[in-house]
Amino acid sequence: MKISLIICTYLRPISLLNLLQSIEIQYFYPYEILIVDGSTNDETAKMLNENNFQKINYFQVEPQFRGLTKQRNFGIAKVAKECDIVAFLDDDTELMPNYFEVLKETFLSDDKITGVGGIAINENGWRPIKPSEKLNKYRFFEFDGFVYKEGIRNVLRNYLGLHSNLPPGKMPAYSHGKTCGFPLNGKIYEVDLLIGMSFAFRREVIEQIKFSTYFEGYGLYEDADFSIRALQFGKNVINTNLQLNHFHHPSGRPDQYKYGKMVVRNGWYVWRVKNKKPNYVAIIKWNSITFLLTLIKFSNTLTTKEKKAAFTESIGRIVGWLSLIFNKPKLDL
């Protein structure tokens, strides 16, 4: 099995260096590594020239190909014909040494698996449930012998009856699913949604569909959109043995106002890709949760040090929400 790895990067040479160093020590090495660089300087190219990494194909793209969605599609067009699997990694991740070995074995384990995602172990908040432990069901989520402490947004949703009625990774009819991930128990779970920091697909998927041009620029939720459309070819799974660290480098991210608008508008888009004709209950719940999350974000102007950022994002969310009345996104299916 030959794996082509696509890494889209933008002004993060040090983060990319750390990722490539973690790839260098893999037990099973990718057939090729395509680095699609949207940077406006030559620092990434210099870093690559100063290091001797194996099987690197480097592309510094022109302005018309910048942005995560465009860069991913650019990389797909460059994948070697003999590759069976196309993997994607964020440039601010670092892999466990067996990452690609586990990825390969996951695809080989079941022909019906066409999409595979990994777990960021440095963000994992699960722990085993202690014997005779009694937990508040509104503040803790129990799953498969493990427990996850809910954040304030989910605690409020639980009390208000707006919580997801499906396991993690599955999208309910009103779209707002559980974002807690999975416990590190070595199991494989079937899901709807994979996370773009770490996902891979069989070649048949990327030959038939591309990343939507709707998510040009920063591309918030473009991974969810692609994952949902990929379900027509088979099933998506999360393998909890497919592990990495994700460091969320702050550079290259949009301002908080734009981010707030994207949270709502892109969230609506993904919801309607999965549920083209939601019923009235789903519509009411989607809007109720959107209002609740906006209210929580606005309350952060009083409770956090990042008051300006919280306020600006809140305004972006409100504007994005109101814009859906007159200017809904056109679905690119």
TASUL-V435327 format. One record per backbone hydrogen bond with DSSP energy under -1.0 kcal/mol. NH is the residue of the N-H (numbers start at 1). CO is the residue of the C=O. E is the energy in kcal/mol with one decimal. If there is no record, write none. Layout:
nh=NH co=CO e=E
nh=NH co=CO e=E
This chain:
nh=4 co=85 e=-3.1
nh=5 co=32 e=-2.6
nh=6 co=87 e=-3.1
nh=7 co=34 e=-2.9
nh=9 co=36 e=-2.4
nh=16 co=12 e=-2.5
nh=17 co=13 e=-2.2
nh=18 co=14 e=-2.2
nh=19 co=15 e=-2.1
nh=20 co=16 e=-2.8
nh=21 co=17 e=-2.2
nh=22 co=18 e=-1.5
nh=23 co=19 e=-1.5
nh=24 co=20 e=-2.0
nh=26 co=23 e=-2.0
nh=27 co=97 e=-2.2
nh=31 co=3 e=-2.1
nh=32 co=3 e=-1.3
nh=33 co=55 e=-2.5
nh=34 co=5 e=-3.6
nh=35 co=57 e=-2.6
nh=36 co=7 e=-2.5
nh=37 co=59 e=-3.4
nh=38 co=9 e=-2.7
nh=46 co=42 e=-2.4
nh=47 co=43 e=-2.2
nh=48 co=44 e=-2.2
nh=49 co=45 e=-2.1
nh=50 co=46 e=-1.7
nh=57 co=33 e=-3.0
nh=59 co=35 e=-2.9
nh=61 co=37 e=-2.1
nh=65 co=62 e=-2.4
nh=66 co=63 e=-1.6
nh=68 co=217 e=-1.6
nh=71 co=67 e=-3.0
nh=72 co=68 e=-2.4
nh=73 co=69 e=-2.2
nh=74 co=70 e=-2.4
nh=75 co=71 e=-2.4
nh=76 co=72 e=-2.4
nh=77 co=73 e=-1.7
nh=78 co=75 e=-1.3
nh=79 co=76 e=-1.3
nh=83 co=80 e=-1.7
nh=84 co=2 e=-2.1
nh=85 co=2 e=-2.1
nh=86 co=201 e=-2.9
nh=87 co=4 e=-3.2
nh=88 co=199 e=-3.1
nh=89 co=6 e=-1.5
nh=90 co=197 e=-1.8
nh=93 co=90 e=-1.0
nh=94 co=245 e=-2.0
nh=96 co=243 e=-1.9
nh=99 co=96 e=-2.1
nh=102 co=98 e=-2.7
nh=103 co=99 e=-2.3
nh=104 co=100 e=-2.3
nh=105 co=101 e=-2.3
nh=106 co=102 e=-2.1
nh=107 co=103 e=-1.8
nh=108 co=104 e=-2.2
nh=109 co=105 e=-1.2
nh=113 co=110 e=-1.5
nh=114 co=235 e=-2.1
nh=115 co=235 e=-1.6
nh=116 co=200 e=-2.5
nh=117 co=237 e=-2.3
nh=118 co=198 e=-1.7
nh=119 co=242 e=-3.0
nh=121 co=244 e=-2.5
nh=123 co=120 e=-1.2
nh=127 co=147 e=-1.7
nh=129 co=145 e=-2.2
nh=133 co=130 e=-2.0
nh=139 co=136 e=-1.1
nh=140 co=136 e=-1.8
nh=141 co=148 e=-2.8
nh=143 co=146 e=-2.8
nh=146 co=143 e=-1.8
nh=147 co=127 e=-2.9
nh=148 co=141 e=-2.0
nh=150 co=139 e=-2.4
nh=155 co=151 e=-2.3
nh=156 co=152 e=-2.4
nh=157 co=153 e=-1.7
nh=158 co=154 e=-2.5
nh=159 co=155 e=-2.2
nh=160 co=156 e=-2.1
nh=162 co=157 e=-3.1
nh=169 co=178 e=-1.0
nh=170 co=167 e=-1.5
nh=175 co=172 e=-2.2
nh=176 co=174 e=-1.6
nh=177 co=175 e=-1.4
nh=185 co=183 e=-1.9
nh=189 co=238 e=-2.6
nh=191 co=236 e=-2.4
nh=192 co=169 e=-2.5
nh=193 co=169 e=-2.4
nh=198 co=195 e=-2.0
nh=199 co=88 e=-1.7
nh=200 co=116 e=-2.0
nh=201 co=86 e=-2.4
nh=202 co=114 e=-1.9
nh=203 co=84 e=-2.4
nh=205 co=202 e=-1.4
nh=206 co=202 e=-1.3
nh=207 co=203 e=-1.6
nh=209 co=205 e=-2.3
nh=215 co=212 e=-1.2
nh=222 co=219 e=-2.2
nh=225 co=221 e=-2.1
nh=226 co=222 e=-2.1
nh=227 co=223 e=-2.4
nh=228 co=224 e=-2.4
nh=229 co=225 e=-2.0
nh=230 co=226 e=-1.9
nh=231 co=228 e=-1.0
nh=232 co=229 e=-1.0
nh=233 co=230 e=-1.9
nh=235 co=112 e=-2.4
nh=237 co=115 e=-2.2
nh=238 co=189 e=-2.7
nh=239 co=117 e=-2.1
nh=240 co=187 e=-2.5
nh=242 co=239 e=-1.9
nh=243 co=241 e=-1.2
nh=244 co=119 e=-2.0
nh=245 co=94 e=-3.1
nh=247 co=92 e=-2.5
nh=259 co=255 e=-2.4
nh=260 co=256 e=-2.6
nh=261 co=257 e=-2.0
nh=262 co=258 e=-2.4
nh=263 co=259 e=-2.5
nh=264 co=260 e=-1.4
nh=265 co=261 e=-2.9
nh=266 co=262 e=-2.1
nh=268 co=264 e=-2.4
nh=269 co=265 e=-2.2
nh=270 co=266 e=-2.4
nh=271 co=267 e=-2.2
nh=272 co=268 e=-2.2
nh=273 co=269 e=-1.6
nh=274 co=270 e=-1.9
nh=275 co=271 e=-2.6
nh=283 co=279 e=-2.2
nh=284 co=280 e=-2.6
nh=285 co=281 e=-2.4
nh=286 co=282 e=-2.7
nh=287 co=283 e=-2.1
nh=288 co=284 e=-2.4
nh=289 co=285 e=-2.7
nh=290 co=286 e=-2.2
nh=291 co=287 e=-2.4
nh=292 co=288 e=-2.4
nh=293 co=289 e=-2.8
nh=294 co=290 e=-1.9
nh=295 co=291 e=-2.3
nh=296 co=292 e=-2.4
nh=297 co=293 e=-2.3
nh=298 co=294 e=-2.4
nh=299 co=295 e=-2.1
nh=301 co=298 e=-1.7
nh=302 co=299 e=-1.8
nh=304 co=300 e=-1.9
nh=307 co=305 e=-1.7
nh=310 co=306 e=-2.1
nh=311 co=307 e=-2.5
nh=312 co=308 e=-2.8
nh=313 co=309 e=-2.5
nh=314 co=310 e=-2.1
nh=315 co=311 e=-2.2
nh=316 co=312 e=-2.1
nh=317 co=313 e=-2.5
nh=318 co=314 e=-2.4
nh=319 co=315 e=-2.8
nh=320 co=316 e=-2.6
nh=321 co=317 e=-2.5
nh=322 co=318 e=-2.7
nh=323 co=319 e=-2.1
nh=325 co=322 e=-1.6
nh=327 co=323 e=-3.0
